[in-house]
Structures are given as structure tokens and as C-alpha cells.
């Protein structure tokens, strides 16, 4: 195991960075989509998530995760909760405007 240890560590870091970059790319695409749709707060939450994920990838490559891991994880958790609450609110708003919804404003047939 002593011979394999360094290789396993490098492989684990590479897989972690690759997964982090996929998450960063996804959040950045969500940022672009939400910004284009006019959802400013949700767009910036996705941008913050992409930035935090990218910082975590850089820290993993630089082997500095001990210093940055706890605050970045906390930022990602809080950001994820805020995104979930914001998306849930928008879904509730859309449902209230639906034909059978309880809101005063209703969607048209084209919506």
C-alpha cells in the first residue's frame, strides 16, 4: 500500500477536481440561463456557487484544502439552501397563477 498511496491520492484529487469543474460549469450555465430569464437574485446565487466550486478546485490542485475547505463548504451549503428556497418560491408563484391556482393573476393560454 505504501507504493500505491501517492498514486491513489493524486487520482483522488484528479477525480475531485474533474467533478468540481463539472459542477462549476453547470452552475455557470445556470447563472447565464437565470440572468437571461431576468431572475437576478437566482442568477447571482448560481454565480456564487460556481465561484466557490472553482475556488475549491484550485485549492485541491494547490493542496491547500485544509485552509479553505471549511469556509467554502459552509458557503456552498448556505448557497444551496438559498437557491432551493428561491426556486421553490418561483414554482409556488407559477402554480398560483395557473388555471386552478389561487392567485389573482392568471397565466394566459400562451404562457
C-alpha positions as CSV (number, residue, x, y, z in Angstrom):
1,X,0.0,0.0,0.0
2,X,2.9,2.3,0.6
3,X,3.8,2.2,-3.1
4,X,0.2,2.9,-4.2
5,X,-0.6,5.6,-1.7
6,X,0.7,8.6,-3.6
7,X,-0.9,7.4,-6.8
8,X,-4.3,6.9,-5.1
9,X,-4.0,10.4,-3.6
10,X,-3.3,12.0,-7.0
11,X,-6.0,10.0,-8.6
12,X,-8.5,11.0,-5.9
13,X,-7.6,14.7,-6.3
14,X,-7.9,14.5,-10.1
15,X,-11.3,12.9,-9.8
16,X,-12.4,15.5,-7.3
17,X,-11.2,18.4,-9.4
18,X,-12.9,16.9,-12.5
19,X,-16.2,16.6,-10.6
20,X,-15.8,20.1,-9.2
21,X,-15.2,21.5,-12.7
22,X,-18.4,19.8,-14.0
23,X,-20.3,21.4,-11.1
24,X,-18.7,24.8,-11.8
25,X,-19.7,24.6,-15.4
26,X,-23.3,23.6,-14.6
27,X,-23.7,26.5,-12.1
28,X,-22.2,28.9,-14.6
29,X,-24.7,27.7,-17.3
30,X,-27.5,28.1,-14.7
31,X,-26.2,31.6,-14.0
32,X,-26.4,32.5,-17.7
33,X,-29.9,31.0,-18.1
34,X,-31.3,32.7,-15.0
35,X,-29.8,36.0,-15.9
36,X,-31.2,35.8,-19.4
37,X,-34.6,35.0,-17.9
38,X,-34.5,38.1,-15.7
39,X,-34.0,36.2,-12.3
40,X,-31.3,38.4,-10.9
41,X,-31.0,37.0,-7.4
42,X,-31.1,33.4,-8.5
43,X,-28.6,34.1,-11.2
44,X,-26.1,35.6,-8.7
45,X,-26.6,32.7,-6.3
46,X,-25.6,30.4,-9.1
47,X,-22.6,32.6,-9.9
48,X,-21.6,32.5,-6.3
49,X,-21.9,28.7,-6.2
50,X,-19.8,28.4,-9.4
51,X,-17.1,30.7,-7.9
52,X,-17.0,28.8,-4.7
53,X,-16.7,25.5,-6.5
54,X,-13.9,26.8,-8.7
55,X,-12.0,28.1,-5.6
56,X,-12.4,24.6,-4.1
57,X,-10.9,23.0,-7.3
58,X,-8.0,25.4,-7.2
59,X,-7.4,24.7,-3.5
60,X,-7.5,21.0,-4.3
61,X,-4.9,21.3,-7.0
62,X,-2.7,23.5,-4.7
63,X,-3.1,21.0,-1.9
64,X,-4.5,23.8,0.3
65,X,-7.8,22.3,1.2
66,X,-7.2,22.3,5.0
67,X,-7.2,26.1,5.0
68,X,-10.1,26.7,2.6
69,X,-12.3,23.7,2.9
70,X,-14.5,24.6,5.9
71,X,-15.4,28.1,4.8
72,X,-16.0,27.0,1.2
73,X,-18.2,24.1,2.3
74,X,-20.2,26.4,4.5
75,X,-20.6,28.9,1.6
76,X,-21.8,26.1,-0.7
77,X,-24.3,24.7,1.8
78,X,-25.8,28.2,2.5
79,X,-25.8,29.0,-1.2
80,X,-27.5,25.7,-2.0
81,X,-30.2,26.3,0.6
82,X,-30.8,29.8,-0.7
83,X,-31.1,28.5,-4.3
84,X,-33.5,25.8,-3.2
85,X,-35.7,28.3,-1.4
86,X,-35.7,30.8,-4.3
87,X,-36.6,28.0,-6.9
88,X,-39.3,26.7,-4.6
89,X,-40.8,30.3,-4.3
90,X,-40.8,30.7,-8.1
91,X,-42.5,27.3,-8.5
92,X,-45.2,28.3,-6.0
93,X,-45.7,31.6,-7.7
94,X,-46.2,29.9,-11.1
95,X,-48.6,27.4,-9.6
96,X,-50.7,30.2,-8.0
97,X,-51.1,31.8,-11.5
98,X,-52.1,28.5,-13.1
99,X,-55.7,28.0,-14.2
100,X,-56.5,26.1,-11.0
101,X,-54.3,28.3,-8.8
102,X,-55.5,30.6,-6.0
103,X,-53.6,33.7,-7.2
104,X,-55.5,36.8,-8.5
105,X,-53.3,37.0,-11.6
106,X,-53.7,34.1,-14.0
107,X,-51.5,32.9,-16.9
108,X,-52.8,33.3,-20.4
109,X,-53.1,30.4,-22.9
110,X,-49.8,31.5,-24.5
111,X,-47.9,31.1,-21.2
